[in-house]
């Protein structure tokens, strides 16, 4: 989905599209091709789960997950990456939970598992999951090399009858953590997230999410690759 247009100087102008309708795995590969200033690998997937992003990929990926049942290389909470040394990785990939637990869901999907709806986001969390971001961002900043990339998949949600703008929170928190938010790609889903717990619609159903490209640098543009 990259664009490829000639310029008057004869150099190919080949940006990545700001809207993506393919898979997360294919989009990750495009981002890892387009954005790095330093080699993309080694990569830390800080929310590995079943590793669906990397199916068919030959990238050098270290898997991290808090749940040992997925047999990750690193069993750890991404908010406290115990045992991971400073400046170890060139890229960190982050796909946090997008909605809160849906209770006794009877849909054909295992909603809480399939959508990562396992973290509390009630009144004590101000009805959002954004509280997860600052401790993770601090750790991601620590384990990334200078000029390394943080690629984060963020989805807004509706909770307690209001829209919760996770993408806005993430952008601000990433900048506060010392990252430069370089770009944002809108990824389109084939269908919206749906739970049979939801009875009446008052908001547009979200058919999109955001992938943020953050650089561990004060600059946005990538450095020339040798």
ABEGO torsion letter per residue (X at the ends): XBBBBBBAAGBBBBBBBABBABBAAAAAAAAAAAABABBAOBBBBABAEAGAAABGBABBBBBBBABAAAGBABBBBAABBBGBBBGABABBBBBBBABBBAEBBABABBAAAAAGBABBBBAAAGGBAAAAAAAAAAAAAAABBBGBBBBBBBBBBBBGGBBBBAAAAAAAAAAAAGBBBABBBBBBBABBBBBAABABBABBBBABBBBBBBBBBABABBBBBX
